[in-house]
Amino acid sequence: MLQCLILELEMVFSWLNLLAKFGFSNITGIDYSPSAIQLSGSIIEKEGFSNIKLKVEDFLNLSTKLSGFHICIDKGTFDAISLNPDNAVEKRKQYVKSLSRVLKVKGFFLITSCNWTKEELLNEFSEGFELFEELPTPKFSFGGRSGNSVAALVFQKT
């Protein structure tokens, strides 16, 4: 079993089962919605995964118990926070602070975003993180220009 402390943000049983199937242990999934945690829990129980912990947590207002993760995965939480009409800039800053708090030094942060470009994400996570790798994503062309519909980046905490 691969010993790696992994945190997935605001999930409903997404990457967790795949990571468990590949032999990772110490996997934690959080969501601010108790019903999302309950749904995920029933799926995890049905699949028989005992190495996945689920917790009701608001990533912007974390309990002190969440820390020391090697990997943190986000596939939409930062996007959702960014769309919040109530002080989105401050909430994005709080997100980065929370992320920095839960990850170990040299820990990895994987983010997939359909609302932010690579350059914008580099700017948002410039404090305390450096780009480790850009993951391949689908490309499109329109009007003689090409681009990506999604940005998928791996950052490392400095």
Disulfide bonds with the S-S distance in Angstrom:
none
